[in-house]
Amino acid sequence: MKSIFITGCSSGIGYATAHLLHNQGWRVIASCRQAADVARLQSEGLECLQVDVRVSADYAAAIAYIQEHVGVLDAFFANAGFGQNGAVDDVPLEAVKAQFATNVFGTWDGILHVLPLFREQGFGRILVNSSVLGFAAMALRAPYNSSKFALEGLCDTLRLELAATDIHVSLLQPGPIKTRFRHNTLEQFLAHVPQQGSHADYRYLLQRLRGEGKPNRFAISSEDCAAVCTQALNAPHPKARYRVTTATKIMTVFKHLLPTCVLDKILIAGNDKGQA
């Protein structure tokens, strides 16, 4: 039986992936930040630990549990994260630091904790949840864009450093997914970004985060994204990147073929229409 440790399983992609892998026969060590979510997942039949990815001691306790109760760990899915939107000069630095503490340093610390196990075993698999905004930035999403760009750099570097081993690193690049992510992002935005007096026009961003207007035709469900995650984790030779949605695939082509000035116009137009 293969085993995996997943962060950020309270809802969305982490939740759907944990359940799908469990149904496929994996031993899933799920984790959530809140005790209530841990209890809920346990009641659903999942093995779940309380892990706040910002707390290194939580990771250490999780690894100790895995070593004692699981033994071999086949994979680690660094999924935990949230979105902080806002223009560069509107988001307080403390909010930017909080974004990086979870999305970047929380992922990095998780990798630091699982790598010794993988090196000792001689194998392992790391899947990191990035975003289409990890390679194609959009306006008014400065902290989130930057955190996902950082994860791309981390994984590209780690993949090169592990090339001579049987430890594989893959990036998941979702686009629009139907989860609570936007609701949580809206809460962070309203809590930290002062709109009054800002130079930025946040009308379309707020419309998108509130789920108003036309639904994004490219959006897919968490379950559809989880299917891509399991593909990455089960593949004998995993790819470096898994581009999940049509939006991500289209943007990949645009990024490689279009001049920056043309791509900028497309991204600005999409932002003005509340897309992505």
C-alpha positions in Angstrom: 0.0 0.0 0.0 1.4 3.4 -1.0 1.4 6.2 1.5 1.1 10.0 1.2 1.2 13.0 3.5 -1.0 15.9 2.3 -1.3 19.4 3.7 -4.4 21.7 3.4 -7.1 19.0 3.3 -10.0 20.9 4.9 -11.6 21.6 1.6 -11.0 22.0 -2.1 -8.2 20.2 -4.0 -6.5 18.7 -0.9 -9.8 17.4 0.4 -10.8 15.8 -2.9 -7.4 14.4 -3.5 -7.2 12.8 -0.1 -10.5 11.1 -0.6 -9.7 9.9 -4.1 -6.4 8.4 -3.1 -8.0 6.8 -0.1 -10.5 5.2 -2.4 -7.7 4.0 -4.7 -6.1 2.1 -1.8 -3.5 4.6 -0.7 -2.8 5.2 3.0 -3.5 8.9 3.2 -2.1 11.0 6.1 -4.2 14.1 5.6 -3.7 17.3 7.6 -5.7 20.4 8.4 -4.9 23.6 10.4 -8.1 23.6 12.4 -8.9 20.9 15.0 -12.6 20.9 13.9 -11.6 20.1 10.3 -9.3 17.3 11.6 -12.2 15.8 13.5 -14.5 16.1 10.5 -12.1 14.3 8.2 -11.5 11.6 10.8 -15.3 11.0 11.0 -15.2 10.5 7.2 -12.7 7.7 7.6 -9.5 9.5 6.8 -6.3 9.4 8.9 -5.8 13.1 9.7 -3.4 15.2 11.7 -3.5 18.8 12.9 -0.7 20.6 11.0 -0.3 24.4 10.6 2.3 24.6 7.9 3.6 27.8 9.4 4.7 25.9 12.5 7.8 23.7 12.1 7.0 21.8 15.2 3.7 20.6 13.7 5.7 19.2 10.7 8.1 17.5 13.1 5.2 15.9 15.0 3.6 14.7 11.7 6.9 13.1 10.5 7.3 11.4 13.9 3.8 10.0 13.6 4.6 8.8 10.1 7.8 7.1 11.1 6.1 5.4 14.0 2.8 4.4 12.5 3.4 4.3 8.7 7.1 3.6 8.1 7.7 4.2 4.5 6.3 7.4 3.0 5.9 7.3 -0.8 4.7 10.9 -1.5 4.2 14.4 -0.1 1.6 16.7 -1.6 2.2 20.3 -0.5 -1.2 21.7 -1.1 -1.8 24.2 1.8 -2.1 27.8 0.7 -4.3 30.8 0.4 -4.7 33.9 -1.8 -3.9 37.5 -0.8 -5.0 39.8 -3.6 -4.3 43.5 -4.0 -2.0 45.9 -5.8 1.6 46.1 -4.9 1.3 49.5 -3.2 -2.0 48.6 -1.4 -1.2 45.4 0.5 0.6 46.0 3.8 3.9 44.3 4.1 2.7 42.2 7.0 0.0 40.7 4.8 2.7 39.9 2.2 4.8 38.2 4.8 1.7 36.2 5.9 1.2 35.1 2.3 4.8 33.9 2.0 4.7 32.3 5.5 2.0 29.9 4.3 2.5 29.5 0.6 6.2 29.5 0.3 7.9 28.9 3.6 5.2 26.4 4.7 5.8 24.4 1.6 9.6 24.7 1.8 9.5 23.6 5.4 7.4 20.6 4.5 9.9 19.6 1.9 12.7 20.0 4.4 10.9 17.5 6.7 10.1 14.8 4.1 13.4 14.9 2.2 15.5 13.1 4.8 12.9 10.2 4.7 13.0 10.1 1.0 16.8 10.2 0.8 17.0 7.4 3.4 14.5 5.3 1.5 16.1 6.0 -1.8 12.8 7.2 -3.4 9.8 9.5 -3.0 7.6 11.9 -4.8 6.9 15.5 -4.1 3.9 17.3 -5.6 3.6 21.1 -5.1 0.4 23.1 -5.7 1.3 26.1 -7.8 -1.0 28.0 -10.1 -1.4 29.4 -13.6 -0.4 32.6 -11.8 2.9 31.0 -11.0 4.1 31.8 -14.5 1.6 34.3 -15.8 1.0 37.1 -13.4 -2.2 39.2 -13.3 -2.7 42.7 -11.9 -4.1 43.2 -8.4 -2.8 39.8 -7.2 0.7 40.8 -6.3 1.3 38.7 -3.1 -0.3 35.6 -4.5 1.5 35.9 -7.9 4.8 36.3 -6.2 4.3 33.4 -3.8 3.5 31.0 -6.7 6.4 32.3 -8.8 8.6 31.5 -5.8 7.3 27.9 -5.7 8.0 27.4 -9.3 11.6 28.5 -8.7 11.9 26.2 -5.7 10.7 23.2 -7.5 12.7 23.8 -10.7 15.8 24.0 -8.5 15.0 21.0 -6.4 14.2 18.9 -9.5 17.7 19.6 -10.8 19.3 18.8 -7.5 17.5 15.4 -7.3 18.0 14.4 -10.9 20.4 11.6 -10.0 17.9 10.1 -7.4 14.6 8.4 -7.6 12.9 11.3 -5.8 10.6 13.1 -8.3 9.3 16.7 -8.0 6.2 17.9 -9.9 4.3 21.1 -10.0 0.5 21.2 -10.2 -0.6 24.3 -12.2 -4.4 24.7 -11.7 -6.3 27.6 -13.2 -9.9 28.4 -12.1 -11.1 25.7 -9.7 -14.6 25.6 -8.1 -13.6 25.7 -4.4 -13.9 27.9 -1.4 -10.6 29.5 -2.4 -12.2 32.6 -3.7 -14.3 33.1 -0.6 -11.2 32.8 1.6 -9.4 35.2 -0.7 -12.2 37.7 -0.5 -11.9 37.6 3.3 -8.2 38.2 3.2 -8.6 41.0 0.7 -11.3 42.8 2.7 -9.2 42.4 5.9 -6.0 43.9 4.6 -6.5 46.1 1.5 -7.8 49.6 2.0 -9.9 50.4 -1.1 -10.7 54.0 -0.2 -8.2 56.3 -1.8 -6.5 53.5 -3.8 -5.4 54.1 -7.3 -6.6 50.6 -8.3 -10.0 49.7 -9.6 -11.1 46.6 -7.7 -14.6 46.4 -9.1 -14.0 43.4 -11.4 -11.8 41.6 -8.9 -14.5 41.9 -6.1 -17.1 40.8 -8.6 -15.1 37.7 -9.3 -14.3 36.9 -5.7 -18.0 37.2 -4.8 -19.0 34.9 -7.6 -21.0 37.5 -9.3 -21.5 37.8 -13.1 -21.0 35.1 -15.6 -19.3 31.9 -14.4 -15.8 31.1 -15.7 -16.4 28.6 -18.5 -12.9 27.2 -17.9 -13.5 26.4 -14.2 -13.4 22.8 -13.2 -14.3 21.0 -10.0 -12.0 20.0 -7.2 -12.7 16.4 -8.0 -11.5 16.9 -11.6 -8.3 18.5 -10.3 -7.8 15.6 -7.8 -7.9 13.2 -10.8 -4.9 15.1 -12.2 -3.1 14.9 -8.9 -3.6 11.1 -8.7 -2.3 10.9 -12.3 0.9 12.7 -11.2 1.3 10.6 -8.1 0.7 7.3 -9.8 2.7 7.9 -13.0 5.8 5.7 -13.4 7.6 8.7 -14.8 5.9 11.9 -13.5 6.1 15.1 -15.5 7.7 18.3 -14.2 4.4 20.2 -14.6 0.8 19.2 -14.7 -1.3 21.9 -16.4 -4.8 21.2 -15.1 -7.2 23.5 -16.8 -7.8 24.8 -20.3 -7.0 28.3 -19.1 -3.6 27.1 -17.9 -2.9 25.2 -21.1 -3.8 28.3 -23.2 -1.7 30.6 -21.1 1.3 28.2 -21.4 1.1 28.6 -25.2 0.7 32.4 -25.0 3.6 32.6 -22.6 5.9 30.8 -25.0 4.8 32.3 -28.3 3.7 35.8 -27.7 5.9 38.9 -27.1 5.7 40.2 -23.6 4.0 43.4 -24.7 1.2 41.4 -26.4 0.8 39.0 -23.5 0.5 42.0 -21.2 -2.4 43.4 -23.2 -4.2 40.1 -23.0 -3.7 39.8 -19.2 -4.8 43.4 -18.6 -7.9 42.8 -20.7 -8.7 39.7 -18.8 -8.2 41.4 -15.5 -10.5 44.3 -16.6 -13.2 41.7 -17.5 -12.8 39.8 -14.2 -11.3 36.7 -15.8 -8.9 34.0 -14.4 
